[in-house]
Amino acid sequence: MEKEVNGLIEESAALSLQAQQQASTSAGAKASQQQSLFQQALEKAKEAGKLERQLCKKREESNLADQINIDLTYSVCFNLANQYHLCGMYMEALNTYSLIVKNKQYAQSGRLRVNMGNIYYEQKKYSAAIKMYRMALDQIPNTGREIRYKIMRNIGNAFVRLGQFQDAIASFEQIMDGSAELQTGFNLVLCYYAAGEKERMKKAFSRLLSVRELGMDDEETAEPDDVLNEDGLQEALRVKQRLASKYIAVAAKLLAPVVEHDVVSGFNWIGDMLRAQSQQALATEVEIAKALHFMRSKEFDKAIETLKSYEKKDASLVAHAATNLSFIYFHEADYPNAVKYADLAMKHNRYNAKALVNKGNCMFMRGDYEHARSMYQEAMGAEADCLEAIYNLGVVR
């Protein structure tokens, strides 16, 4: 009977995993199929619980109560609570978790209050979630630093949802002081931004740049030369590198317009900080963002000056800068220069939909509708959801 209970728990967990993998690997997977797998997992979990209770009763009837397997009972209850959660049956999941954490026989069960906190968080009951996270934190010894910091991050996230940024900052700063990591550093920048504290924004951004997680400095993982040497670790490190760049880029573009007394000084300060940390690619991205800010502010001369500085640099940057220059010159009715830079962008990337649209617009203004139509059609071929090309093609027809 005990083996059968274990088998049911494993079947339940396997069905649940299959449903989660299906959701993550197939964007078109039907929700009904996924829900069906979760329901099957829940039924197996209930069946395991029923059989385990029969097993305990059988042992008691045979005067073998001392042989009752406490670990098996714990596994059955934990799996059942987890399956209730995955099926969206929050009340049932919380009730089952409560039975476990209140049982003094389970020495480490207090940690499951994290799971209860997660359920409250999903229900947007953030105050209840914080209470559960803090109760779980009390159960974790100081030796379990990593899990303690993860719980603190959950507490900080819940405070952010409540709009209590100072409390969130306190949690995130404690993590950064003890075990600095990218996501928390990014969250801290966002909190200071929301609180409008410029000097602390600068310090937080500087700390974010100084974070070095495992594999981030390994240049060989960025672009593998030999696909035959590919492995899961290299892919995981590349994902981490891309995520690190994303956090820093978003933080840089967010802070640049507000971190100094004027926008230009802010962009310059951010660029200097990035270059000081050898983040040249991100510094260049910030410069492009500065040019786009000038464009939105209709300060075209400054935008042109910034973008032209990239004409003789990296090919991908040339294409990006040239596309924007073409757009600016078009709005200034300087069609020869607009065409020139559209051609330059297309030279570096023939399938640059925005550059194709820019050139098509110039042809349209010249009255060369056939040429314009072909440009818009080519832009749609390169990027099927290019709204500008679709709209303009309708106009030219």
C-alpha positions in Angstrom: 0.0 0.0 0.0 2.9 2.4 0.8 4.5 1.7 -2.6 1.2 2.4 -4.2 0.8 5.7 -2.4 4.3 6.7 -3.5 3.5 5.7 -7.1 0.4 7.9 -7.1 2.3 10.9 -5.8 4.9 10.5 -8.5 2.2 10.1 -11.2 0.5 13.3 -9.9 3.8 15.2 -9.9 4.6 14.0 -13.4 1.2 15.1 -14.8 1.6 18.5 -13.2 5.1 18.9 -14.7 3.9 17.8 -18.1 1.2 20.5 -18.0 3.7 23.2 -17.0 6.2 22.2 -19.7 3.4 22.2 -22.3 2.6 25.7 -21.4 6.2 26.9 -21.5 7.2 25.2 -24.8 4.1 25.6 -26.9 2.6 29.0 -27.0 -0.3 27.6 -29.0 -1.1 24.8 -26.6 -4.8 24.7 -25.7 -5.6 26.0 -22.2 -8.2 23.2 -21.9 -5.5 20.5 -22.5 -3.3 22.1 -19.8 -6.2 22.4 -17.4 -7.1 18.7 -18.0 -3.6 17.6 -17.1 -3.7 19.7 -13.9 -7.1 18.1 -13.0 -5.7 14.6 -13.6 -2.8 15.5 -11.3 -5.2 16.7 -8.7 -7.3 13.5 -8.9 -4.1 11.4 -8.5 -3.1 13.6 -5.5 -6.6 13.0 -3.9 -6.4 9.3 -4.6 -3.0 9.2 -2.9 -4.4 11.0 0.1 -7.3 8.6 0.4 -5.1 5.5 0.1 -2.6 6.9 2.7 -5.4 7.4 5.2 -6.5 3.8 4.6 -2.9 2.7 5.2 -2.7 4.6 8.5 -6.0 3.1 9.6 -4.8 -0.4 8.7 -1.6 0.0 10.7 -3.6 1.2 13.7 -6.0 -1.7 13.5 -2.9 -4.1 13.4 -1.3 -2.4 16.4 1.5 -1.0 14.2 0.8 2.7 14.8 4.5 3.2 15.6 5.3 2.3 12.0 3.2 5.1 10.5 5.4 6.9 8.0 5.3 10.6 8.9 7.3 11.5 5.8 4.8 9.8 3.5 1.9 11.7 5.1 3.8 15.0 4.7 4.5 14.2 1.0 0.8 13.4 0.3 -0.4 16.6 2.0 2.2 18.8 0.4 1.5 17.4 -3.1 -2.2 17.8 -2.6 -1.8 21.4 -1.6 0.5 22.1 -4.6 -2.0 20.6 -7.0 -4.9 22.6 -5.5 -2.7 25.7 -6.0 -2.0 24.9 -9.7 -5.7 24.3 -10.3 -6.5 27.7 -9.0 -8.3 26.3 -5.9 -6.7 28.8 -3.5 -8.9 28.2 -0.5 -8.4 24.5 -0.6 -4.6 24.9 -1.1 -4.4 27.3 1.9 -6.4 25.0 4.1 -4.2 22.0 3.2 -1.0 24.0 3.8 -2.4 25.2 7.2 -2.9 21.6 8.3 0.8 20.9 7.5 2.3 24.0 9.2 0.2 23.5 12.3 1.4 19.9 12.8 4.3 19.9 15.3 5.5 16.6 13.9 6.8 18.3 10.8 9.9 20.1 12.0 10.6 22.2 8.8 7.0 22.7 7.7 7.1 26.4 8.6 8.9 27.1 5.4 5.7 26.2 3.5 4.4 29.6 4.6 6.3 30.9 1.6 3.9 28.9 -0.6 1.0 30.3 1.3 2.4 33.8 0.8 2.7 33.1 -2.9 -1.0 32.2 -3.1 -2.0 35.4 -1.3 0.3 37.3 -3.7 -1.4 35.8 -6.7 -4.8 36.8 -5.2 -3.4 40.4 -4.7 -3.7 40.1 -1.0 -0.3 41.6 -0.5 -0.6 42.4 3.2 -1.4 38.7 4.0 1.4 37.6 1.7 3.9 39.8 3.6 2.7 38.3 6.9 3.2 34.8 5.6 6.7 35.6 4.2 7.8 37.1 7.5 6.5 34.0 9.4 8.5 31.8 7.0 11.5 34.0 7.4 11.4 33.4 11.2 11.7 29.6 10.5 14.8 29.9 8.3 18.1 29.8 10.2 20.8 32.4 9.5 22.8 29.7 7.7 20.2 29.6 5.0 21.2 32.9 3.5 20.1 32.3 0.0 16.6 31.3 0.8 16.3 34.1 3.3 17.2 36.6 0.6 14.7 35.2 -1.8 12.0 35.6 0.8 13.1 39.1 1.5 12.8 39.9 -2.2 9.3 38.5 -2.2 8.5 40.9 0.7 10.0 43.8 -1.2 8.0 43.0 -4.3 4.8 42.9 -2.2 5.6 46.3 -0.7 6.0 47.6 -4.2 2.6 46.4 -5.1 1.2 48.2 -2.1 3.0 51.4 -3.1 5.0 51.4 0.1 8.4 52.1 -1.6 10.4 52.9 1.5 9.6 49.5 3.0 10.4 47.9 -0.3 13.7 49.8 -0.4 14.6 48.6 3.1 14.1 44.9 2.0 16.0 45.3 -1.3 18.9 47.2 0.4 19.3 44.5 2.9 19.7 41.9 0.1 22.1 44.1 -1.8 24.3 44.5 1.3 24.3 40.7 1.9 24.2 39.1 -1.5 24.0 41.6 -4.4 22.2 40.3 -7.4 20.8 41.8 -10.6 17.1 41.5 -10.2 17.2 43.0 -6.7 19.5 45.8 -7.9 17.2 46.6 -10.7 14.2 46.6 -8.3 16.0 49.0 -6.0 16.6 51.4 -8.9 12.9 51.3 -9.8 11.9 52.0 -6.2 14.3 55.1 -5.9 12.9 56.3 -9.3 9.3 55.9 -8.0 10.3 57.8 -4.8 12.0 60.5 -6.9 15.3 60.4 -5.0 17.9 61.4 -7.5 21.1 60.9 -5.5 20.0 57.5 -4.3 19.1 56.6 -7.9 22.7 57.3 -8.9 24.0 55.1 -6.0 21.6 52.3 -6.9 22.6 52.4 -10.5 26.2 52.3 -9.6 25.6 49.3 -7.4 23.7 47.6 -10.2 26.6 48.0 -12.6 29.0 46.6 -10.0 27.0 43.3 -9.6 29.0 40.4 -11.1 27.1 37.1 -11.1 28.6 33.8 -12.2 29.4 33.6 -15.9 28.7 37.3 -16.6 32.4 38.1 -17.4 33.0 35.0 -19.5 33.3 36.5 -23.0 33.5 33.1 -24.6 29.8 32.4 -23.8 28.5 35.5 -25.6 28.9 34.1 -29.1 30.0 30.4 -29.5 32.3 29.7 -32.4 31.6 26.0 -32.6 28.0 24.9 -32.3 29.3 21.3 -31.7 30.6 22.5 -28.4 27.2 23.8 -27.3 25.9 22.7 -23.9 23.1 23.6 -21.5 25.5 25.6 -19.3 26.7 27.9 -22.1 23.1 28.6 -23.1 22.1 29.3 -19.4 25.1 31.7 -19.1 24.1 33.5 -22.4 20.5 33.9 -21.1 22.0 35.4 -17.9 24.2 37.8 -19.9 21.2 38.9 -22.0 19.1 39.4 -18.9 21.9 41.5 -17.2 22.1 43.7 -20.3 18.4 44.1 -20.3 18.2 45.2 -16.7 21.0 47.7 -17.1 19.7 49.1 -20.4 16.2 49.6 -19.0 17.5 51.2 -15.8 19.8 53.5 -17.8 17.1 54.7 -20.2 14.7 55.2 -17.3 17.1 57.3 -15.2 18.9 59.3 -17.9 16.1 61.9 -18.3 15.7 62.5 -14.6 18.9 61.8 -12.8 20.5 65.2 -13.4 19.3 68.8 -13.6 18.8 68.5 -17.4 18.3 65.7 -19.8 21.6 66.0 -21.7 23.6 65.9 -18.4 21.6 62.8 -17.3 22.4 60.9 -20.5 26.0 62.0 -20.4 26.3 60.8 -16.7 24.8 57.4 -17.5 27.0 57.0 -20.6 30.1 57.8 -18.5 29.1 55.3 -15.8 28.6 52.6 -18.4 31.9 53.3 -20.2 33.7 53.3 -16.8 32.4 49.7 -16.3 33.5 48.7 -19.9 29.8 48.5 -21.0 30.6 50.1 -24.3 27.7 48.5 -26.2 25.2 49.7 -23.6 26.8 53.2 -23.6 26.2 53.4 -27.3 22.6 52.3 -26.9 22.1 55.1 -24.4 23.5 57.6 -26.9 21.0 56.4 -29.5 18.3 56.8 -26.8 19.5 60.4 -26.3 19.1 61.1 -30.0 15.6 59.6 -29.9 14.8 61.9 -27.0 15.9 64.9 -29.0 13.7 63.7 -31.9 10.6 63.4 -29.6 11.4 66.9 -28.3 11.7 68.1 -31.9 15.3 69.2 -31.3 16.3 67.8 -34.7 19.7 69.6 -34.9 20.9 67.9 -31.7 19.4 64.6 -32.8 21.3 64.8 -36.2 24.5 65.8 -34.5 24.3 62.8 -32.1 23.3 60.3 -34.8 26.0 61.4 -37.3 28.7 60.6 -34.7 27.9 56.9 -35.4 28.3 57.1 -39.2 31.8 55.5 -39.1 31.3 53.1 -36.2 29.9 49.6 -35.8 27.7 48.5 -38.8 24.7 47.7 -36.6 24.9 51.2 -35.1 25.3 52.8 -38.5 22.1 51.1 -39.7 20.2 52.2 -36.5 21.5 55.8 -36.7 20.9 56.1 -40.5 17.3 54.9 -40.2 16.6 57.7 -37.6 18.5 60.3 -39.7 16.4 59.4 -42.7 13.3 59.9 -40.6 14.4 63.3 -39.4 15.4 64.6 -42.8 12.0 63.4 -44.2 10.2 65.5 -41.6 12.4 68.5 -42.6 11.4 67.9 -46.2 15.1 67.3 -47.1 14.2 64.3 -49.3 17.7 63.8 -51.0 19.3 63.4 -47.5 16.3 61.2 -46.4 16.9 58.9 -49.3 20.7 58.9 -48.8 20.4 57.7 -45.2 17.6 55.3 -46.0 19.9 53.7 -48.6 22.8 53.6 -46.1 20.6 51.8 -43.6 19.4 49.3 -46.2 23.0 48.8 -47.3 23.8 47.4 -43.8 20.5 45.6 -43.5 18.5 45.0 -46.6 15.5 43.8 -44.5 15.3 46.9 -42.4 11.5 47.5 -42.5 11.7 51.1 -41.1 14.4 52.1 -43.6 12.3 50.7 -46.4 9.3 52.7 -45.2 11.4 55.8 -45.0 12.5 55.4 -48.6 9.0 54.6 -49.7 7.8 57.8 -48.1 10.3 59.8 -50.0 9.3 58.2 -53.3 5.7 59.0 -52.4 6.4 62.7 -51.9 8.2 62.7 -55.3 5.1 61.3 -56.9 6.9 58.0 -57.8 4.0 55.8 -56.5 5.1 52.6 -58.1 8.5 52.8 -56.4 6.8 53.7 -53.1 4.4 50.8 -53.4 7.3 48.3 -54.0 9.1 49.7 -50.9 6.1 49.3 -48.7 5.5 45.8 -50.0 9.1 44.9 -49.4 8.9 46.3 -45.8 5.8 44.1 -45.2 7.8 41.1 -46.5 10.6 41.8 -44.1 8.3 42.6 -41.1 4.7 41.3 -41.6 3.3 43.5 -38.7 4.9 46.8 -39.8 1.9 49.0 -39.3 3.5 52.0 -41.1 4.1 50.0 -44.2 0.5 48.5 -44.2 -1.1 51.9 -43.7 1.0 53.7 -46.3 0.4 50.9 -48.8 -3.3 51.6 -48.4 -2.8 55.3 -48.9 -0.6 54.8 -52.1 -3.2 52.5 -53.6 
